[in-house]
Amino acid sequence: MKVLVTGAGGQLGWDVVNLLETRGIECRGVDAQDFNLTDGEAVMRCVTDYGPTAIVHCGAYTNVDRAESEPEICTAVNGMGTLNMVRAALAVKAKMVYISTDHVFSGEGNQPFHPDDPYGPVNVYGLSKVQGEDAVRSLMTRFFLLRISWVFGRNGQNFVRTMLRQGTERSELRVVNDQIGSPTYTRDAARVICDLLPTEHYGIYHVHNEGVLSRAGFARMIMEKARLSCEIIPVHSSEYPTPARRPLNSRLVESRLEELGIEPMPTVDDALNRFLREINVL
C-alpha cells in the first residue's frame, strides 16, 4: 500500500501520517504549500507523479465562521477541490478516505444522526462539505467516507487548547450548553482510518469517541482533569452569537466498526486523558 495524505499539516492529517509511518506503510503527506486543491491540473500532477494506491483526503477549508464571509473560497476548496482529488484518484485507480463532518446535518431534534440520514446544513462550511461528499459518492465506489465531530489533536488549535488557555487566565468562562455532541481525538480517528485502509469495507462511517455531552460539559471535564479552578457557566447559544450557526444536535451514530472487526473508538474520558498527557498537561 502506498498512501497520499492531504492536509498533512492539520490535526488529523498529521496523526494519520505519523501512524502510517509507525506501521511501516509508505506514505507522503502534502499540504496547501504543495498545491492548491482548486487547481485541477496541479492536483492531478501531484497524484499521478506519486501514484498512490490510497488517498486520505483530510485537506479542507475548516474555518467555520470565516466561511460565512468567504463562501466562494470555502466551497471552491471543499467542493471543487474534492472533485479534483476524486478525479485524480480515479486516474491512478486509488481508493479514497474522505473526511467529512457533523455539519452536513441540520442539528435538529435530539436523536443521533445515522449515516444515511438526509442532509440539512445550516452554514456555508456544512454546505461545502455536502458538495465534497457528493463528489465522492457520485463518482467513486471504493471510498470510506468518515464524518467526525468536535475534533481535537496535538497538531493545531482546538476547543480543548482554547479552554486550557482561557482556564488559566480567567476565574470563570461562559460556554454554550445547548450544543450537544461527541468529541473526536485525532489519534483515535487516525487509527480507525489506518485500520480501514487495507480493507474493502467501503461506505459511510460516523467516527467519534464514545460519549455524548454539551460544550459546557466538555469544558467542565477539561477543567477538572487539568485541575484548573475556572468555573464553567452554561449559557444558551443565543448568548454567544457567532458568524456561523452551529448544529445544536451533533449526535452521530457510530457505525459498523466493531462488526467489521475494527476496534471501536475509546470513551471521551479516556481520549481526553491521553491527549492531556500528550501535551504535557497531565
N, C-alpha and C positions, 0 to 999 in steps of 0.2 A: 504494500500500500504506500502511496505517495500523496501527501496531503498539502493542499494550499489553504492557508488560513488568512482570511481578510480581517481587517480591524484588529491586527495583532498588537497594536498599541493600547487597546482598550482593556477593560476589566476582564471580560470573558475570553476574548481572543488571546490575551496574554497567558491566561491559565491553560487554554487549550494547547497552545504551542509548547509550553513547559511540560505538560503531561505527555504529549506525543513524544517529545524528546526523551523524557524519562522512560517511556515504554520502548524506546529504540525504533520508533517509526519515523521514516524520512518525512520531513515537512519543511515548508517555507512560510514564514509569516510576512505579510505585506500590510501596508497601511496607506494613509492618504498621500504621504510623500512619494510613494512608489507609482501611483497612477490615480487619476480621477475616475471614480466609478461612473460618472456621467459621460465619459469619453469611451464610446463603444470600441473603437479601434485600439485604444491603449489597454483596455480590459482584455480584449481578445489576444493581443500580442503577449501580455504578461502570462496569461493562462496557457496559451499554446506553446510558448517558449519553455515553460516549466513542465508541462504535460502531466498534471496530477491525475490520479485515479479517483480522488475525492476532493471536494472543496467544502470547507467550513466557512460559511459566509456570515461573519459577525460584523463586518463593516457596515456602518449606518450613520445617519443623522439622528442623534439621540437627545438633543436639547429640546425638551417638550415645550417649554414656554417660548423660546426664541422662534420655534417653528410657526407660531401664530403670526409673527411679523415677517417670516421668511418662507411662506408656503411653497413658492416656486422651487427654492433650493432644497427644501426638505423632501418634497415629492419627487424632484429630479433624482436625488441621491437614493432614496429608499424605494422608489418605484422604478424609474428608468434604469438606475444603477443596478438594481437586482435583475431586471430583464437582461441587461448587458452581461451580467455574470451567468445567468441561465444559458444564454446563447453560447457563451464561451465553454461552459460545462458540457453542453451538448456536442460542441465541436470536437472535444477531446474524449467524449464518452465517459465523463466523470460523474459519479453520484454527488449529491449535494446535501449539506445540512444548512437549513435557513433558520436564522434566529428571529423570532417574532416576539409579540408582546401581548399582555392582557389588555392593552389599549385598543385592540381591534374590536372589543366588545363594548356594549352600551354602559355597563356598570349598573344596570337597573336590577331591582329585586334583591333578594338575599340568598338565592340559591347559587351554587357554583356553576360556572360555565363549562360545558362539555366541548370537546374538540370540534364537533360538527354543528354547534350552535351558530345561528346567523350573525353576521357582522352588524355592528352598530356604533362605529367610533364617534366619540364626542369631541375630538380635537384633530388638528392637522396631522400631528405625528401619527395618531392611530390610523387615520385615513391613508397616509403614505405607506404604512406597514401592511394594510389591506392590499394596496396595489402591489407591493412586493410579494405577498402571499399569492396573489392571483397569477403573477408571472411564473412562479414556481409550480403551482398546482395545475395551471393550464397547459404547460409545455413539457413538464418532466413527469416521469413515472418512478424514477429512482431518487427519491428525496426523503429526508427526515425534516419535518417542519416542527420546530420546538418553540412553544410560547412560554416565556419566562416573565417573572414579575418582581418588582422591588429588589433590583439587583444590588449586591454589594460584593466587593472583592478588593484585593490588595492594590491592584494597579489602576488607581483612579479615585475620583471623588464620588461619594455616595451618601445616602442618608445616615449610615452608621458613623462615618467620619464627621459629618456635619453635627450630629448630636454630641459626639465626643468633644469636638472643639467648643461648641456653644455651652456644653455642660460644665466645662472648666472655667468658662468666662462669666457665667450668669447663675443666679440662685434659683431661677425658675424659667421655664420655657412653655409657651403655648403651642400645642401640637394638635392637629385635627384628629378627631375621634370617630368620624363617620366615614372614613375611607378604610375599607376592610380588605385584607388580602394576605398573601403568604410571601415572605422574603425568599430570595434565592441567592445562596452563596455561590459565587462563580466557580470555585474549586469543585464543588459538588456537581454543578451543571456540566463542567468540563469533563468530569469523569463519566457522566451519562453519555455525552457526545462521543467520547473515545470508545466506550463500550458498544454503542450503536454502530459506529462507522464500519466495522468489519462485517456486519450482518446485512441481511436483506429485509429487515423488519421495517420497511418503508411506511410512511404515514405521518400523521399529526400527533404530537405529544404535548402535554402540559407538564412542565418540569419546574418544580419549586420545592423548597424544603417543607417538611411536614409540619402543619400547624397554621391556624388562622388567627389573626389578631388585627387590631386597629393600628394606625400610625402612632397614636399616643401610647398604646400598649407596647408596641415595639420600642418606642423611645424610653419608656419606663424600664423595660428589660435591659436596654443598653446601659442606662444609668446605674441600675442595681449591680450588674456584672462588673462594670468599670469602677464601682464604689465611688460614684460621684453623688454629691448631696443635692444636686439640682432637682427641683420639684417639677414634674410634668403636669401641666394644667390642660385637661382636654377641652377642645373648643370645636365648634361646628365649622365646616368648610367655608361657610358664608362669612365667617370672621377672619378668614385668612385667604383673601382673594388672590388668585394667580392669573397670568395672561391666558393660560390654557386650562380648560376644565379637566379634572381628573375623574376617572370612573370611580364611583363610590364603592361599588362591589367588584373587587378584583379576585374573587374566589375562583379558582380553576380546579377542575377535577384532574388530579394527577393520573395519567392513563397508561395502562398496559405494561409498565416496566417489569414488575415482578413476574407477571405471567409469561414474559419473554425471557426470563432467566437473568434479567439485569437487576442489580441491587437497587432497591428503591432509595429515594433521597432521605437523608437523616432529618431529624427534627430541627426546627428553627433554633431551639435552645442549644443543641449540640453544635450546630453550624456557627452560631454567634460565639460560643466559647472558643472554637478553633480559630475563627477569624481574629478575635481579640488577642489570642496567643500569637498568631502570625504577625500582627503589627505591634507586638510587644506591649500590649496594654495589660494583659494578664501574665 
